[in-house]
């Protein structure tokens, strides 16, 4: 389970992103917010590729990987647009962010089961029931 610290770091970064979008919403146009997000993402990705290249690591790509990576970019851009609109409409971060994140977790989990044939266990089912209950309790508080 050496992936847990990385996942925790990603969760912290995701939470920081939500708070930053909430703070920015209404203070700049949504399109400019997305452009700034995309610019940071581009520069980070470019830097990583250049560092890998300088370290002598092979830079490679297969068509399925390229298509999936483009899907990531499109999806995160849609998330960013959705969050700017959501927070711009006045949604509190304490409700909207967990709703979006838990909703995404549930959808991704169901896709993992249905399309990727990932295993199902009673603990998984219990976790999903608790997550769905959490979504319900958060949006109806």
Buried (B, 14 or more C-beta within 10 A) or exposed (E): EEEEEEEEEEEEEEBEBBEEBBEBBEEEEBEEBBEEBBEEBEEEEEEEEEEEEEEEEEEEEEEEEEEEEEEEEEEBBEBBBBBBEBBBEEBEBEBBBBBBBBBEBBEEBEEBBEEEEEEEEEEBEEEBEEBEEBBEEBEEE
